[in-house]
Amino acid sequence: MSWLVVAGFLIFFVGAMASIALHEIGHLVPAKYFGVKVTQYMVGFGPTMWSRRRGDTEYGFKWIPMGGYIRMIGMLPPRPSDAPNRLRSGSTGPWQNLIENARQVSLEEIRPGDEDRVFYRKPWWQKLIIMSGGPAMNFVLAFLLFAIVLMGFGIQVSKPVVASVSRCVITVAEQAKGQKCDPRHPATPAVAAGLKAGDKIVSVGGRSVATWEEATTLIRAHGAGRVAIGVERAGGPVTLTANLIAQDRPSLDDPTKTERVGFLGVSPTVVVERQGPGVVVVQMWEFTKRTAVALTRIPERLVGVWQAAFGGAERDLNSPVSIVGAGRIGGEIAASSAPTENKIAALIQLLAGVNLAIGLFNLIPLMPLDGGQIAGALWEGLKRGYARVRRHPMPGYVDIAKALPLTYAMALVLLVMGTLLLYADIVNPIRLNG
């Protein structure tokens, strides 16, 4: 294994661990600010590798680097009947026993003088801020990392300047087979119209265009037929007439699908340009939408991961990965033949994408994810707001302990999913270079 692969893996791994540590700081800082007692701040799981105590909190690292957590006292509220000097009623159901045992463990953490430092007694909006702090930290990190790439390194931008003119019309199926031009293939509309490399497209069908995206959108939407193409050539304006043809081309929205569109036969000039803050915001929103859609497709993608892990099927480039799989991708990026600046930008963008995915995944409204507690806080705020408006007695705290059976089921699902991804990333990892 190349030392560059190892270096890329380690660089990504350290970045991922830093992201996890900062995620937990996103919870820790508001928790301490609002007076919640935090007994542990840990990066990783399992046995403790190293720790130090500062005040009420033990800070440290665990041996299994697959996440992190902070431990706040009083996460689960007592039952309404758990008043002083009142006997507890017995429970016979297995789920009820599970809930009550967890509740008792939570309450045993509370020491004399800690009554006002428990999580469950805080106002709903403080709980919301505390539990949203972790995902919010990931979103901030993703935004900053994307900003470094877009504003510092720049991204490839297609300009409406012709880089090359395709000589003949080849179908998508023929391209997939590596078909080259031969006498039986007709010339492209661009060749027939007289377009040349270096021509700057300024209008299509009489409509001005300033970007390649605008030009190609108008060409595709036009379909088959004659259209005027305005270009700048050697500093002067030239109007050419192209007889577009209709052809099946990859969809701009989903490259795995094809659609019948107008075809000209030119490729744009691609340059690297640094972007402004506005572009960062737009791109962040686009990345967020795509990541959210990808998360909804995880169950479907896991079928492919299973087939790749145990059936030898080819691993889909878009399949989910564990931290090991993402690290291997980082290693491949570092070992690639791309310029060093491009490799650094790609590693930063990979880490930005991981932060975005972590932030969105944790917003799923199911415990033990942060979204479960966020949903509980919002429900409590809604109930109390309704009671205030209706002048009803103020309801008690939302009892998230009742969701513990679902929590344990979800934790089991996450464990199985994580194990499957880890195994697949070892035996049949995603390979960027085939």
C-alpha positions in Angstrom: 0.0 0.0 0.0 1.4 3.4 -1.0 2.4 5.7 1.8 0.2 8.3 0.1 -2.8 6.1 0.6 -1.9 5.7 4.3 -1.3 9.5 4.6 -4.6 10.3 3.0 -6.5 7.9 5.2 -4.9 9.3 8.4 -5.5 12.9 7.3 -9.2 12.2 6.7 -9.4 10.1 9.9 -8.0 12.9 12.0 -10.4 15.4 10.3 -13.3 13.1 11.0 -12.4 12.7 14.7 -12.1 16.4 15.0 -15.5 16.8 13.4 -17.0 14.4 16.0 -15.2 16.2 18.8 -16.6 19.5 17.6 -20.1 18.0 17.3 -20.0 17.1 20.9 -18.7 20.5 21.8 -21.8 21.8 20.1 -23.8 20.0 22.8 -21.4 20.7 25.6 -21.1 24.4 25.5 -24.9 25.2 25.6 -25.4 22.5 28.2 -22.9 24.1 30.5 -24.2 27.6 29.7 -27.7 26.6 30.7 -26.5 25.0 33.9 -26.9 21.3 33.0 -24.4 19.1 34.8 -22.2 17.3 32.3 -20.3 14.4 33.8 -18.5 13.1 30.6 -17.3 14.4 27.3 -15.9 11.5 25.3 -14.7 11.0 21.7 -15.2 7.4 20.8 -16.9 4.4 22.5 -15.8 1.4 24.6 -13.0 1.4 27.2 -11.4 4.7 28.0 -8.0 5.3 26.4 -7.2 8.6 28.1 -9.1 11.0 30.3 -8.8 14.0 32.6 -11.3 15.6 34.9 -11.9 19.3 35.0 -14.6 20.4 37.5 -17.7 18.2 37.1 -16.7 16.8 33.7 -14.4 14.0 32.7 -12.8 14.7 29.2 -11.3 11.8 27.3 -11.0 9.5 24.3 -12.3 5.9 24.0 -10.7 3.1 22.0 -13.4 2.7 19.4 -13.3 5.8 17.2 -16.9 5.5 15.8 -18.6 8.4 17.4 -18.7 10.4 20.6 -21.0 11.6 23.4 -21.5 13.9 26.3 -23.3 12.6 29.5 -25.8 14.9 31.1 -27.5 14.0 34.3 -31.3 13.7 34.5 -32.0 12.9 30.8 -35.1 11.0 31.8 -37.8 12.6 34.0 -39.2 10.7 37.0 -42.7 9.3 36.8 -45.4 11.7 38.1 -46.1 9.3 40.9 -42.5 9.4 42.1 -43.1 11.9 44.8 -41.1 11.8 48.1 -42.4 9.4 50.7 -44.6 7.6 48.1 -44.2 3.9 47.4 -43.4 3.0 43.8 -45.9 0.7 42.1 -44.5 -2.6 40.6 -44.2 -3.3 36.9 -44.6 -6.7 35.4 -44.3 -6.1 31.6 -40.8 -6.6 30.1 -40.8 -3.2 28.3 -42.1 -1.4 31.3 -39.4 -2.9 33.5 -36.8 -1.8 30.9 -38.2 1.7 31.0 -38.3 1.9 34.8 -34.8 0.5 35.2 -33.4 3.1 32.7 -35.3 5.8 34.6 -33.9 4.6 37.9 -30.3 4.6 36.5 -30.8 8.1 35.2 -32.2 9.4 38.6 -29.3 7.8 40.5 -26.9 10.1 38.9 -28.5 13.1 40.6 -26.7 14.1 43.8 -27.9 16.5 46.5 -27.7 20.0 45.1 -28.1 18.8 41.5 -31.9 19.2 41.4 -31.7 22.3 39.2 -28.9 21.0 37.0 -30.8 18.1 35.5 -31.6 18.1 31.8 -35.2 17.2 32.0 -36.1 20.2 34.1 -34.7 22.8 31.7 -37.2 24.8 29.6 -38.0 23.2 26.3 -36.2 25.8 24.2 -33.0 25.2 26.2 -33.2 21.5 25.5 -33.8 22.3 21.9 -30.7 24.5 21.7 -28.6 21.9 23.6 -29.6 19.0 21.3 -29.5 21.0 18.1 -26.0 22.2 18.9 -24.2 19.1 17.6 -25.8 19.0 14.2 -25.5 22.8 14.0 -21.8 22.5 14.6 -21.6 20.0 11.7 -23.5 22.3 9.4 -21.1 25.2 10.3 -18.1 23.0 9.7 -19.5 21.9 6.3 -20.2 25.4 5.3 -16.7 26.6 6.3 -15.0 23.7 4.6 -17.0 24.2 1.4 -16.2 27.9 1.5 -12.5 27.0 1.7 -12.8 24.9 -1.4 -15.0 27.2 -3.4 -13.5 30.6 -2.4 -9.9 29.5 -1.7 -9.2 26.8 -4.3 -12.0 27.5 -6.7 -14.0 25.0 -8.7 -14.2 23.9 -12.3 -16.6 26.2 -14.2 -17.8 25.5 -17.8 -17.6 28.7 -19.9 -19.7 29.3 -23.0 -16.6 29.1 -25.1 -16.2 26.2 -27.5 -13.3 23.9 -26.5 -13.9 21.3 -29.2 -16.4 20.4 -31.8 -17.6 16.8 -32.1 -17.1 15.6 -35.7 -19.9 13.1 -35.8 -23.2 12.0 -34.1 -22.7 9.0 -31.8 -25.4 7.7 -29.6 -25.1 7.3 -25.8 -25.1 3.5 -26.3 -22.3 3.7 -28.9 -20.3 6.0 -26.6 -20.6 3.4 -23.8 -19.1 0.8 -26.1 -16.2 3.1 -27.1 -17.5 3.7 -30.6 -15.4 6.1 -32.7 -16.5 8.2 -35.7 -16.6 6.4 -39.1 -18.1 7.2 -42.5 -21.5 5.9 -41.6 -21.9 8.5 -38.8 -23.4 11.9 -39.9 -21.6 15.1 -39.1 -22.8 17.0 -36.0 -24.9 20.1 -36.4 -22.0 22.1 -35.0 -19.7 21.0 -37.8 -22.3 21.7 -40.4 -22.9 25.2 -39.0 -19.2 26.0 -39.0 -18.6 26.4 -35.3 -15.0 26.4 -34.3 -12.9 26.0 -31.2 -12.6 29.3 -29.5 -16.0 30.6 -30.5 -17.8 32.3 -27.6 -21.5 31.5 -27.6 -23.5 34.7 -26.8 -27.0 33.8 -28.0 -29.2 30.9 -28.9 -32.3 31.5 -30.9 -32.0 35.2 -30.4 -31.8 34.9 -26.6 -28.6 36.1 -24.9 -26.7 33.7 -22.8 -23.9 34.5 -20.3 -23.1 31.0 -19.0 -22.7 27.5 -20.5 -25.6 26.3 -18.5 -27.9 28.8 -20.1 -26.6 27.9 -23.6 -27.0 24.2 -23.2 -30.4 24.5 -21.5 -31.7 26.5 -24.5 -30.2 24.1 -27.0 -31.6 21.0 -25.3 -35.0 22.6 -24.9 -35.1 23.6 -28.6 -35.2 20.1 -29.8 -34.7 19.3 -33.5 -34.8 22.1 -36.0 -32.9 25.2 -37.2 -31.7 27.7 -34.7 -29.5 30.8 -34.8 -26.3 30.6 -32.8 -24.7 33.9 -32.1 -20.9 33.8 -31.4 -18.0 36.1 -30.9 -15.1 35.1 -33.1 -11.8 37.0 -33.2 -13.5 39.8 -31.3 -16.3 40.2 -33.8 -19.9 39.0 -33.8 -20.9 36.1 -36.1 -24.3 34.5 -36.5 -24.4 30.9 -37.5 -27.4 28.7 -38.3 -27.4 25.2 -36.9 -29.9 22.5 -37.8 -30.2 20.7 -34.4 -31.1 17.1 -34.2 -33.0 15.3 -31.5 -31.0 12.8 -29.6 -31.2 10.7 -26.4 -28.7 12.3 -24.0 -28.1 11.9 -20.2 -30.5 13.9 -18.1 -29.0 16.9 -16.3 -31.1 16.1 -13.2 -30.3 12.4 -13.1 -27.3 11.2 -15.3 -28.5 7.6 -14.9 -31.5 8.4 -17.1 -31.7 9.7 -20.7 -34.0 12.2 -22.3 -34.6 13.2 -25.9 -33.3 16.8 -26.4 -31.8 19.1 -28.9 -28.1 18.2 -29.8 -25.5 20.6 -31.2 -22.2 18.8 -30.7 -19.8 21.1 -28.9 -18.0 20.9 -25.5 -17.3 23.9 -23.3 -14.0 25.4 -22.1 -13.5 24.4 -18.4 -11.6 26.8 -16.1 -11.0 26.9 -12.4 -12.5 30.0 -10.8 -12.7 31.1 -7.2 -16.3 31.8 -6.1 -17.9 34.4 -3.8 -19.9 33.9 -0.6 -23.2 33.9 -2.5 -22.1 30.9 -4.5 -21.1 29.1 -1.3 -24.6 29.6 0.1 -26.2 28.3 -3.1 -23.9 25.3 -3.4 -24.4 24.5 0.3 -28.1 24.4 -0.2 -27.7 22.2 -3.3 -25.3 19.8 -1.4 -27.8 19.7 1.5 -30.7 18.8 -0.8 -28.7 16.0 -2.5 -27.4 14.7 0.8 -31.0 14.6 2.3 -32.2 12.7 -0.7 -29.3 10.3 -0.4 -30.2 9.6 3.2 -33.7 8.7 2.3 -32.3 6.1 -0.1 -30.0 4.4 2.5 -32.3 1.3 3.0 -32.3 0.8 -0.8 -28.6 1.3 -1.0 -27.9 -1.1 1.8 -29.3 -3.9 -0.4 -26.5 -3.2 -2.9 -23.9 -3.0 -0.1 -25.0 -6.5 1.1 -24.7 -7.9 -2.4 -21.3 -6.3 -2.7 -20.2 -7.6 0.6 -21.4 -11.2 0.4 -22.2 -11.7 -3.3 -19.2 -10.1 -5.0 -21.3 -7.5 -6.8 -19.7 -4.3 -8.0 -19.8 -1.6 -5.3 -21.9 1.4 -6.3 -19.9 4.6 -6.1 -23.0 6.3 -4.5 -23.4 3.6 -1.8 -23.1 4.6 1.9 -19.8 4.1 3.6 -18.4 3.8 7.1 -15.6 6.0 8.4 -13.2 3.3 7.2 -14.7 3.5 3.7 -14.6 7.3 3.6 -11.0 7.1 4.9 -10.0 4.7 2.0 -11.5 7.2 -0.4 -9.4 9.9 1.2 -6.4 7.6 0.7 -7.2 7.1 -3.0 -7.5 10.8 -3.5 -4.1 11.4 -1.8 -2.5 8.7 -4.0 -4.0 9.9 -7.3 -2.0 11.6 -10.0 -3.9 14.9 -9.6 -2.0 18.1 -8.7 -1.4 18.5 -5.0 -3.7 21.5 -4.8 -6.6 19.5 -6.3 -6.0 16.6 -3.9 -6.1 19.0 -0.9 -9.3 20.5 -2.2 -10.9 17.1 -2.8 -10.0 15.9 0.8 -11.5 19.1 2.3 -14.6 18.6 0.2 -14.9 15.0 1.3 -14.7 16.0 4.9 -17.3 18.8 4.3 -19.6 16.2 2.8 -19.1 13.9 5.8 -20.0 16.7 8.2 -23.1 17.5 6.2 -24.2 13.9 6.3 -23.6 13.6 10.0 -25.6 16.8 10.7 -28.5 15.7 8.6 -28.5 12.1 9.8 -28.6 13.3 13.5 -31.7 15.3 12.7 -33.7 12.1 12.0 -36.4 12.4 14.8 -35.7 9.0 16.4 -33.7 8.3 19.5 -30.8 7.6 20.2 -30.1 10.3 17.5 -30.2 13.9 18.5 -33.3 14.3 16.4 -35.2 12.2 18.9 -34.5 14.6 21.8 -35.1 17.6 19.5 -38.6 16.2 18.6 -39.3 15.7 22.3 -38.3 19.3 23.1 -40.5 20.6 20.3 -43.5 18.5 21.4 -43.0 19.8 25.0 -42.9 23.4 23.7 -46.0 22.8 21.6 -48.0 21.3 24.5 -47.0 24.0 26.9 -47.8 26.7 24.3 -51.2 25.2 23.7 -51.9 25.0 27.5 -50.9 28.6 27.9 -53.1 29.8 25.1 -56.1 27.7 26.3 -55.4 28.7 30.0 -55.1 25.0 30.9 -52.9 23.6 33.7 -49.3 23.4 32.5 -48.4 19.9 31.4 -45.5 17.9 32.8 -42.2 17.2 31.0 -42.4 15.0 27.9 -41.5 11.5 29.0 -39.0 10.3 26.4 -38.4 7.2 28.5 -41.6 5.8 27.0 -39.7 5.7 23.6 -36.9 3.5 25.0 -38.1 0.3 23.3 -38.0 2.0 20.0 -34.6 3.6 21.0 -33.1 0.2 21.6 -34.5 -1.1 18.4 -33.1 1.9 16.5 -29.7 1.4 18.2 -29.7 -2.3 17.0 -30.5 -1.2 13.5 -27.6 1.4 13.6 -25.3 -1.3 15.0 -26.2 -3.8 12.2 -25.9 -1.1 9.5 -22.6 0.1 10.8 -21.2 -3.4 11.0 -22.4 -4.2 7.4 -20.8 -1.0 6.1 -17.6 -1.6 7.9 -17.3 -5.2 6.6 -18.2 -4.1 3.0 -15.6 -1.3 3.2 -12.9 -3.9 4.1 -13.8 -6.7 1.7 -15.2 -4.8 -1.2 -14.5 -1.0 -0.9 -15.5 1.7 -3.2 -12.7 2.3 -5.7 -12.5 5.7 -7.4 -10.1 4.4 -10.0 -11.8 1.1 -10.8 
